Amino acid sequence: MNHSMTEKTETLDGHVAFIQFAKRPIPGLVKTRLIPELGEEVATQVHETLLKRTLHTLVDSGLGAVQLWWDKAWDDKAYLAQLGVDGVFSTFSQEGDDLGERMYQALSTQLKTFRKVILLGSDCPVLSASYLAQAILALDSADLVLGPSDDGGYVLIGAKSLTYATLKDTLWGTPSVMATTLQQAQWEGLRTQLLPELWDVDLPEDYRRWKMME
């Protein structure tokens, strides 16, 4: 699925695209590690709040074209209108058997059109426009940039050059994710750069940390 949402992108940097990966807001299928403590309804609300927050950060930054990639194809027009976020360039559905394949497919597809493509999840409450700007700048001298998370993964991956092997054979959801991606990128001859460490909301303690900030 691919549909244009706005013409505001005419004023954006045509060389940069942001890809936001997100799950459809289905109770019981999102933020599952929060459900034992918060219940399905609140866990879904957390997911939607973070999804909207990330989308606002990307759109309001004005730094590039914004794309929202759902885990499955669905008719999202009414939902996007309900979110009240203007400026989404287009929406897509992810394709691939695992996260690495889905990420590679999204990044490599958009690198045919954009010079720099930055992919993020929908879980990081401390993401900022300045952090996105750092990622864009890092890609002036690097092929691949990663925004580490404190659980061993990363909240952001940006590329101007990428191979499938970089994201293949990775144990997603484990503390070795970032180290594996870095190692495989280096084996592929890609120049890499790391951004400052951030964190995302996966576990109840992450949720409490986020709530203490507000």
C-alpha positions as CSV (number, residue, x, y, z in Angstrom):
1,M,0.0,0.0,0.0
2,N,1.3,3.4,-0.9
3,H,-0.6,6.6,-0.9
4,S,0.4,10.2,-0.9
5,M,-0.7,12.1,2.2
6,T,0.5,15.7,1.7
7,E,2.3,18.0,-0.7
8,K,4.3,19.6,2.1
9,T,7.3,17.5,1.1
10,E,8.0,20.0,-1.7
11,T,9.8,22.1,0.8
12,L,11.8,19.3,2.4
13,D,15.3,18.0,1.6
14,G,14.8,15.7,-1.4
15,H,17.9,13.8,-0.5
16,V,16.7,12.5,2.9
17,A,13.9,10.0,3.7
18,F,12.8,8.9,7.2
19,I,11.3,5.4,7.5
20,Q,9.3,4.8,10.7
21,F,8.5,1.1,11.3
22,A,5.4,0.6,13.3
23,K,3.0,-2.2,14.3
24,R,-0.7,-1.8,13.7
25,P,-2.4,-0.9,17.0
26,I,-4.0,-4.2,17.8
27,P,-4.5,-5.0,21.5
28,G,-2.7,-8.1,22.6
29,L,-0.2,-7.8,19.7
30,V,1.7,-4.6,20.7
31,K,3.9,-3.9,23.7
32,T,3.4,-7.5,24.8
33,R,6.1,-7.3,27.5
34,L,4.1,-4.5,29.2
35,I,0.8,-6.4,29.2
36,P,1.5,-8.5,32.4
37,E,1.8,-5.3,34.4
38,L,-0.3,-2.8,32.5
39,G,-2.9,-4.9,30.7
40,E,-3.7,-5.0,26.9
41,E,-5.6,-1.7,26.8
42,V,-2.9,0.4,28.5
43,A,-0.1,-1.3,26.6
44,T,-1.9,-0.4,23.4
45,Q,-2.3,3.2,24.5
46,V,1.5,3.3,25.2
47,H,2.2,2.0,21.8
48,E,0.0,4.5,20.1
49,T,1.3,7.4,22.2
50,L,4.9,6.5,21.2
51,L,4.0,6.0,17.6
52,K,2.4,9.4,17.4
53,R,5.2,11.1,19.3
54,T,7.8,9.6,16.9
55,L,5.8,10.6,13.9
56,H,5.4,14.2,15.2
57,T,9.2,14.4,15.8
58,L,10.0,13.3,12.2
59,V,7.4,15.5,10.5
60,D,8.0,18.6,12.7
61,S,11.8,18.3,12.1
62,G,11.3,19.3,8.5
63,L,14.6,17.4,7.7
64,G,13.3,14.9,5.2
65,A,10.4,13.1,3.6
66,V,8.5,11.0,6.2
67,Q,7.3,7.5,5.5
68,L,5.3,5.2,7.8
69,W,5.8,1.5,7.2
70,W,3.3,-0.8,8.9
71,D,3.9,-4.5,9.8
72,K,1.1,-5.5,7.6
73,A,-1.0,-3.8,4.9
74,W,-4.2,-2.2,6.1
75,D,-6.5,0.6,5.3
76,D,-4.9,3.3,7.5
77,K,-6.6,6.4,6.2
78,A,-9.1,6.8,9.0
79,Y,-6.4,5.9,11.6
80,L,-4.0,8.5,10.3
81,A,-6.7,11.1,10.3
82,Q,-7.5,10.2,14.0
83,L,-3.8,10.6,14.9
84,G,-3.9,14.2,13.6
85,V,-0.4,14.2,12.2
86,D,0.0,16.1,9.0
87,G,3.0,15.7,6.7
88,V,3.3,12.0,6.2
89,F,4.8,11.5,2.8
90,S,3.5,8.0,2.2
91,T,2.7,4.7,3.9
92,F,3.9,1.3,3.0
93,S,3.7,-2.3,4.4
94,Q,6.8,-4.1,5.4
95,E,7.9,-7.2,3.5
96,G,10.3,-10.0,4.5
97,D,10.5,-13.0,6.7
98,D,12.4,-11.4,9.6
99,L,13.2,-7.9,10.9
100,G,16.5,-7.8,9.1
101,E,15.0,-8.7,5.7
102,R,12.2,-6.1,6.3
103,M,14.6,-3.4,7.2
104,Y,16.9,-4.2,4.2
105,Q,13.9,-4.2,1.8
106,A,12.7,-0.8,3.1
107,L,16.1,0.8,3.1
108,S,17.4,-0.5,-0.2
109,T,14.1,0.4,-2.0
110,Q,14.2,4.0,-0.8
111,L,18.0,4.3,-1.5
112,K,17.0,4.1,-5.2
113,T,15.3,7.5,-4.8
114,F,17.0,9.2,-1.8
115,R,20.7,9.7,-1.1
116,K,20.3,9.1,2.6
117,V,17.6,6.9,4.3
118,I,17.1,6.7,8.0
119,L,15.0,4.0,9.6
120,L,13.6,4.1,13.1
121,G,11.2,2.2,15.3
122,S,8.3,3.7,17.2
123,D,9.5,3.1,20.7
124,C,12.0,5.9,21.6
125,P,10.5,8.7,23.7
126,V,13.7,10.8,23.8
127,L,14.1,11.0,20.0
128,S,14.7,14.6,18.9
129,A,15.1,16.7,15.8
130,S,18.7,17.4,16.8
131,Y,19.4,13.6,17.0
132,L,18.0,13.2,13.5
133,A,20.2,16.0,12.3
134,Q,23.2,14.3,13.8
135,A,22.3,11.1,11.9
136,I,22.0,13.0,8.6
137,L,25.4,14.7,9.1
138,A,27.1,11.4,10.0
139,L,26.1,10.0,6.7
140,D,28.3,12.7,5.0
141,S,31.3,10.6,5.9
142,A,29.8,7.2,6.7
143,D,27.9,4.6,4.8
144,L,26.0,3.4,7.8
145,V,25.1,5.2,11.1
146,L,23.6,3.6,14.2
147,G,21.8,5.1,17.1
148,P,22.6,2.7,20.0
149,S,20.0,1.8,22.6
150,D,21.0,0.8,26.2
151,D,19.7,-2.7,25.7
152,G,22.3,-3.6,23.1
153,G,20.1,-2.8,20.1
154,Y,19.6,0.4,18.2
155,V,16.9,3.0,17.9
156,L,18.0,4.2,14.5
157,I,19.8,2.9,11.5
158,G,20.7,5.3,8.6
159,A,22.4,4.4,5.3
160,K,23.6,5.8,2.0
161,S,25.0,2.4,1.1
162,L,23.9,-1.0,2.3
163,T,24.2,-4.8,1.7
164,Y,21.8,-7.5,2.7
165,A,24.6,-9.3,4.5
166,T,24.8,-6.4,7.0
167,L,21.4,-7.2,8.4
168,K,21.4,-11.0,7.8
169,D,21.7,-13.7,10.5
170,T,21.1,-11.4,13.4
171,L,19.5,-12.5,16.7
172,W,16.9,-9.7,16.8
173,G,15.7,-8.7,20.3
174,T,18.9,-9.8,22.0
175,P,21.8,-7.7,23.5
176,S,24.1,-8.6,20.6
177,V,22.1,-6.8,17.9
178,M,24.2,-3.7,17.5
179,A,27.5,-5.5,17.8
180,T,26.5,-8.0,15.2
181,T,25.3,-5.2,12.8
182,L,28.6,-3.3,13.3
183,Q,30.7,-6.4,12.7
184,Q,28.8,-7.4,9.6
185,A,28.9,-3.9,8.2
186,Q,32.7,-3.8,8.6
187,W,33.0,-7.2,6.9
188,E,31.1,-5.7,4.0
189,G,33.5,-2.8,3.8
190,L,31.0,-0.2,5.0
191,R,32.1,2.8,6.9
192,T,30.2,3.1,10.1
193,Q,29.5,5.8,12.8
194,L,27.7,5.7,16.1
195,L,25.5,8.3,17.6
196,P,25.0,8.9,21.4
197,E,23.2,6.2,23.2
198,L,19.4,6.5,23.7
199,W,16.8,4.1,25.1
200,D,13.3,2.8,24.1
201,V,10.3,1.5,25.9
202,D,10.1,-2.3,25.9
203,L,9.9,-3.4,29.5
204,P,7.9,-2.2,32.5
205,E,11.0,-0.4,33.9
206,D,11.4,1.5,30.6
207,Y,7.7,2.5,31.0
208,R,8.3,3.8,34.5
209,R,11.4,5.6,33.4
210,W,9.4,7.4,30.7
211,K,6.6,8.3,33.0
212,M,9.1,9.9,35.5
213,M,10.2,12.2,32.7
214,E,6.7,13.6,32.1
